[in-house]
């Protein structure tokens, strides 16, 4: 006789951390360049940031972060010369005349304006600044258009229609360009994630696994059915069937998995969410029973590992989001499991979780 059971594992990500700034207002032209790494690889892109020995390059409208040591000497010399100029925090062009200052950053007077009201910031006004340099008056913060993936502010008046997703979410232009909206792309991202987590010893599932892109309303309905909480980016549904054997023969258990991913997430966020959900798939197949913080913390360890392979600025933002989350399950759980990882290593973590197996018994 076959018995069906369904196990749900839910994941949500907290909003990105934004920084509060107080303003103090005092009284080489950028362009694309072909860059060469020390191993002979070439990429054309725009240098937009140099800080703490790392550079950010804009390549095909996407920001990537690299160590300066990765490049040939002539490129490193160019980067050092580029850094010697005072540059605007918005347009990244050099500043040769009047300038405005916010914290450690400087701006052209014409660039120094609120993305909501589009008026310039005045002396001693308070602002909110995102991870990408976008700024709004503090009193306009709740009116600001903010990307649901990377947290970037953008102007409503200058936004493209596609940046306003049908389920109420918002997307910046960069994340919109990288949005995963079809299963073929999602499958390629899944292969990338599988390769990453296989490095730390996580095997492929025994049972078949299907991927599904869903909108926010579908995700919310399933969340309500499971009496869950939060705004989900991903969801794992595992069904297992145990068939009792003849006398003296052990019952046989088979598994199948559905992994739901919120449609229109940028590729890098899909990497993070898929890695997290694949953690739940592994735990479900092994009947691992631990506390919610331990379960979600482990799955966020996998997300962090997958993100560590990504060199883009949004990957840095998502890693920071995982590290700084104040959620008592996902945030604290991740930090506690990170300490365990430091103590035990990946194989030790996997073995420790496997020791918590509680296989279902059937009569």
C-alpha positions as CSV (number, residue, x, y, z in Angstrom):
1,X,0.0,0.0,0.0
2,X,1.4,3.4,-0.9
3,X,1.4,6.3,1.5
4,X,2.0,9.8,0.4
5,X,3.5,12.5,2.6
6,X,4.3,16.0,1.8
7,X,7.0,18.1,3.4
8,X,7.3,21.8,2.9
9,X,10.5,23.9,3.4
10,X,10.1,27.6,3.1
11,X,12.7,30.4,2.6
12,X,12.4,34.1,2.7
13,X,15.1,36.9,2.5
14,X,14.9,40.0,4.6
15,X,15.1,43.5,3.1
16,X,18.6,44.9,2.3
17,X,20.3,47.0,4.8
18,X,20.3,50.8,4.0
19,X,22.6,53.3,5.5
20,X,21.7,56.7,7.1
21,X,23.9,59.7,6.2
22,X,24.1,63.3,7.4
23,X,25.3,65.7,4.7
24,X,28.0,68.3,5.0
25,X,28.1,70.6,1.9
26,X,31.3,72.6,1.3
27,X,31.8,75.2,-0.9
28,X,40.5,61.3,-17.0
29,X,37.0,60.9,-18.7
30,X,35.4,57.6,-17.9
31,X,34.8,55.1,-20.7
32,X,35.0,51.5,-21.8
33,X,38.4,49.8,-21.9
34,X,39.7,46.4,-22.7
35,X,41.1,44.8,-19.6
36,X,43.5,41.9,-19.5
37,X,44.1,39.5,-16.6
38,X,47.4,37.9,-15.7
39,X,46.2,34.6,-17.2
40,X,45.5,36.3,-20.5
41,X,41.7,36.7,-20.4
42,X,40.2,39.8,-22.0
43,X,37.0,41.8,-21.1
44,X,35.7,45.1,-22.2
45,X,34.2,47.2,-19.4
46,X,34.0,50.5,-17.5
47,X,35.9,51.1,-14.3
48,X,33.5,52.6,-11.8
49,X,35.1,51.9,-8.4
50,X,38.5,51.3,-6.7
51,X,38.5,50.6,-3.0
52,X,40.6,48.5,-0.6
53,X,42.6,46.8,-3.4
54,X,39.4,45.8,-5.3
55,X,38.0,47.3,-8.5
56,X,34.4,47.3,-9.8
57,X,34.0,46.9,-13.6
58,X,30.7,47.5,-15.4
59,X,30.6,44.8,-18.1
60,X,27.4,44.4,-20.2
61,X,25.5,46.5,-17.7
62,X,26.5,44.3,-14.8
63,X,28.9,45.2,-12.0
64,X,31.7,42.8,-11.2
65,X,34.2,43.0,-8.4
66,X,37.8,41.9,-8.8
67,X,41.1,42.1,-6.9
68,X,43.5,44.6,-8.6
69,X,46.2,41.9,-8.5
70,X,44.2,39.9,-11.1
71,X,45.2,42.3,-13.9
72,X,48.4,42.9,-15.9
73,X,50.7,45.7,-14.7
74,X,49.6,48.3,-17.3
75,X,46.0,47.8,-16.3
76,X,46.9,48.2,-12.6
77,X,48.8,51.4,-13.4
78,X,45.7,52.7,-15.2
79,X,43.5,51.8,-12.2
80,X,45.8,53.6,-9.7
81,X,45.9,56.7,-11.9
82,X,42.1,56.6,-12.2
83,X,41.8,56.4,-8.4
84,X,44.0,59.5,-7.9
85,X,41.2,61.7,-9.3
86,X,38.3,62.8,-7.1
87,X,35.2,61.3,-8.7
88,X,31.5,61.9,-8.5
89,X,29.6,59.2,-6.5
90,X,26.8,59.2,-9.1
91,X,28.2,59.6,-12.6
92,X,31.8,58.5,-11.7
93,X,33.3,61.3,-13.8
94,X,36.2,63.3,-12.3
95,X,35.4,66.5,-10.4
96,X,37.4,69.5,-11.4
97,X,35.3,72.4,-10.1
98,X,32.7,72.8,-7.4
99,X,31.8,69.7,-5.5
100,X,29.4,68.5,-2.8
101,X,30.2,66.0,-0.1
102,X,28.2,63.3,1.7
103,X,30.3,61.4,4.2
104,X,33.4,60.3,2.4
105,X,32.0,60.7,-1.1
106,X,32.0,63.7,-3.4
107,X,29.5,64.8,-6.1
108,X,29.0,67.2,-9.0
109,X,26.4,69.8,-7.9
110,X,24.1,68.7,-10.8
111,X,24.3,65.1,-9.7
112,X,23.6,65.8,-6.1
113,X,19.8,65.4,-6.0
114,X,17.0,63.2,-4.6
115,X,15.8,60.4,-6.8
116,X,12.2,61.0,-5.5
117,X,11.7,64.7,-5.8
118,X,14.7,65.3,-8.1
119,X,15.6,68.5,-6.1
120,X,19.2,69.1,-4.9
121,X,20.2,68.3,-1.4
122,X,20.8,71.4,0.8
123,X,23.1,72.1,3.6
124,X,22.7,69.8,6.7
125,X,19.8,67.9,5.2
126,X,19.6,64.2,6.0
127,X,19.5,61.5,3.3
128,X,19.2,57.8,2.8
129,X,21.8,56.1,0.6
130,X,21.6,52.7,-0.9
131,X,24.5,50.3,-1.5
132,X,24.8,51.6,-5.1
133,X,25.2,55.3,-4.4
134,X,21.6,56.3,-5.0
135,X,20.3,58.9,-2.6
136,X,16.9,60.3,-1.4
137,X,15.9,62.8,1.2
138,X,15.3,61.0,4.5
139,X,11.6,62.2,4.5
140,X,11.2,60.7,1.0
141,X,12.6,57.3,1.9
142,X,9.2,55.5,2.1
143,X,8.3,56.9,-1.2
144,X,11.5,55.8,-2.9
145,X,11.3,53.1,-5.7
146,X,13.7,50.4,-4.5
147,X,14.6,47.2,-6.4
148,X,13.3,44.1,-4.6
149,X,16.5,42.2,-5.4
150,X,19.5,44.4,-5.0
151,X,17.9,47.4,-3.0
152,X,19.0,50.0,-5.6
153,X,16.9,53.2,-5.6
154,X,15.6,54.5,-8.9
155,X,13.5,57.3,-10.2
156,X,9.9,56.5,-10.8
157,X,9.7,59.2,-13.5
158,X,12.6,57.7,-15.4
159,X,11.7,54.0,-14.9
160,X,10.8,51.6,-17.7
161,X,7.3,50.0,-17.7
162,X,8.9,46.6,-17.2
163,X,10.5,47.7,-13.9
164,X,7.0,47.5,-12.3
165,X,6.3,43.8,-12.2
166,X,2.8,42.5,-12.4
167,X,2.7,41.1,-8.9
168,X,3.7,44.4,-7.3
169,X,7.5,43.9,-7.1
170,X,9.9,46.5,-8.4
171,X,13.1,45.9,-10.3
172,X,16.0,48.2,-11.2
173,X,17.2,48.2,-14.9
174,X,20.2,46.0,-14.1
175,X,18.3,43.3,-12.3
176,X,15.5,43.5,-15.0
177,X,18.1,42.7,-17.7
178,X,19.3,39.7,-15.7
179,X,15.7,38.5,-14.8
180,X,15.1,34.7,-15.0
181,X,11.7,34.3,-16.7
182,X,11.9,31.0,-18.4
183,X,12.7,27.4,-17.4
184,X,15.6,27.0,-19.9
185,X,17.5,29.8,-18.2
186,X,16.5,28.5,-14.7
187,X,17.8,25.1,-15.6
188,X,21.2,26.5,-16.6
189,X,21.4,28.4,-13.3
190,X,20.5,25.2,-11.5
191,X,23.4,23.3,-13.2
192,X,25.7,26.1,-12.1
193,X,24.5,25.8,-8.5
194,X,24.7,22.0,-8.5
195,X,28.4,22.2,-9.5
196,X,29.1,24.7,-6.8
197,X,27.5,22.7,-3.9
198,X,28.9,19.4,-5.1
199,X,32.3,20.8,-4.2
200,X,31.4,20.6,-0.5
201,X,30.0,17.1,-0.7
202,X,26.3,17.6,-1.2
203,X,25.0,14.8,-3.5
204,X,22.3,15.0,-6.1
205,X,18.9,13.9,-4.9
206,X,17.8,10.3,-5.3
207,X,14.4,11.2,-6.6
208,X,13.3,13.3,-9.6
209,X,13.4,17.1,-9.1
210,X,11.4,19.6,-11.1
211,X,11.8,23.3,-11.2
212,X,8.9,25.7,-11.5
213,X,8.8,29.5,-11.9
214,X,5.8,31.1,-10.1
215,X,4.5,34.6,-9.4
216,X,4.1,36.1,-6.0
217,X,0.4,35.3,-5.7
218,X,1.1,31.5,-6.3
219,X,3.9,31.5,-3.8
220,X,1.7,33.3,-1.2
221,X,-1.2,30.8,-1.7
222,X,1.1,27.9,-1.0
223,X,2.6,29.7,2.0
224,X,-0.8,30.3,3.5
225,X,-1.7,26.6,2.9
226,X,1.4,25.6,4.8
227,X,0.8,28.2,7.5
228,X,4.1,29.7,6.8
229,X,5.4,33.3,7.1
230,X,7.5,35.9,5.3
231,X,7.9,36.9,1.7
232,X,9.2,33.8,-0.1
233,X,11.7,33.7,-2.9
234,X,11.8,29.9,-3.0
235,X,9.8,26.9,-1.8
236,X,10.6,23.1,-1.7
237,X,7.8,20.5,-1.8
238,X,9.0,16.9,-1.2
239,X,6.6,14.0,-1.7
240,X,7.7,10.6,-0.5
241,X,6.0,7.3,-1.0
242,X,6.7,4.3,1.2
243,X,5.4,0.9,0.1
244,X,5.4,-1.9,2.7
245,X,7.2,-5.0,1.5
246,X,6.4,-8.6,2.0
247,X,7.2,-10.3,5.3
248,X,10.9,-10.0,6.0
249,X,11.4,-7.3,3.2
250,X,12.1,-3.7,4.2
251,X,9.7,-1.0,3.1
252,X,10.8,0.8,-0.1
253,X,10.7,4.6,-0.1
254,X,10.8,6.8,-3.2
255,X,11.0,10.6,-3.4
256,X,10.0,13.4,-5.8
257,X,10.7,17.1,-5.4
258,X,9.3,20.4,-6.7
259,X,11.4,23.5,-6.2
260,X,9.4,26.7,-6.8
261,X,11.4,29.9,-7.6
262,X,9.9,33.3,-7.8
263,X,9.9,34.5,-11.4
264,X,11.9,37.5,-12.6
265,X,14.6,37.2,-9.9
266,X,18.1,38.2,-11.3
267,X,20.4,35.4,-12.1
268,X,22.6,35.9,-9.0
269,X,19.7,35.9,-6.6
270,X,18.4,32.7,-8.3
271,X,21.8,31.2,-7.6
272,X,21.3,32.0,-3.9
273,X,17.7,30.8,-3.7
274,X,18.3,27.6,-5.6
275,X,21.3,26.7,-3.4
276,X,19.1,27.2,-0.3
277,X,16.3,25.1,-1.6
278,X,18.6,22.3,-2.7
279,X,19.7,22.2,0.9
280,X,16.1,21.5,1.9
281,X,15.8,18.8,-0.7
282,X,18.8,17.0,0.8
283,X,17.5,17.3,4.3
284,X,14.1,16.1,3.3
285,X,15.4,13.0,1.6
286,X,17.5,12.1,4.6
287,X,14.6,12.8,7.1
288,X,16.8,15.2,9.0
289,X,15.0,16.8,11.9
290,X,16.6,19.9,13.5
291,X,15.3,23.2,14.8
292,X,14.1,25.8,12.2
293,X,17.1,28.0,12.8
294,X,19.5,25.1,12.3
295,X,17.7,24.0,9.1
296,X,17.4,27.5,7.6
297,X,20.9,28.3,8.8
298,X,22.4,25.3,7.0
299,X,20.6,26.1,3.8
300,X,21.8,29.7,4.0
301,X,25.3,28.3,4.4
302,X,24.8,26.7,1.0
303,X,23.5,30.0,-0.4
304,X,26.6,31.8,0.9
305,X,28.9,29.2,-0.6
306,X,27.2,29.5,-4.0
307,X,27.3,33.3,-3.8
308,X,31.0,33.1,-3.0
309,X,31.6,31.9,-6.6
310,X,29.9,35.0,-8.0
311,X,32.0,38.0,-8.6
312,X,29.3,40.7,-9.2
313,X,28.4,43.6,-6.9
314,X,24.9,42.2,-6.4
315,X,26.5,39.0,-5.0
316,X,28.4,41.1,-2.4
317,X,25.1,42.8,-1.5
318,X,23.3,39.5,-1.1
319,X,26.1,38.1,1.0
320,X,26.0,41.1,3.3
321,X,22.2,40.6,3.5
322,X,22.7,37.0,4.7
323,X,25.3,38.1,7.2
324,X,23.4,41.0,8.7
325,X,19.9,39.6,8.7
326,X,18.2,40.2,12.1
327,X,15.7,37.4,11.5
328,X,15.9,35.0,14.5
329,X,15.5,32.0,12.2
330,X,17.3,32.8,9.0
331,X,19.8,35.4,10.3
332,X,20.7,34.0,13.7
333,X,20.5,30.5,12.4
334,X,23.0,31.3,9.6
335,X,25.4,32.9,12.1
336,X,25.2,29.9,14.5
337,X,25.7,27.4,11.6
338,X,28.7,29.5,10.3
339,X,30.4,29.0,13.7
340,X,29.7,25.3,13.4
341,X,31.2,25.3,9.9
342,X,34.4,26.9,11.3
343,X,34.6,24.2,13.9
344,X,33.7,21.1,11.8
345,X,34.2,21.9,8.2
346,X,31.7,20.9,5.5
347,X,32.1,17.2,5.9
348,X,31.7,17.5,9.6
349,X,28.5,19.6,9.2
350,X,27.0,17.1,6.8
351,X,27.9,14.2,9.1
352,X,26.5,16.0,12.1
353,X,23.2,16.6,10.3
354,X,23.0,13.0,9.1
355,X,23.3,11.9,12.7
356,X,20.0,13.7,13.3
357,X,18.1,11.5,10.9
358,X,14.6,10.4,12.0
359,X,13.3,8.1,9.3
360,X,9.5,7.8,9.3
361,X,8.1,4.5,10.4
362,X,5.0,3.0,9.0
363,X,2.6,0.3,10.1
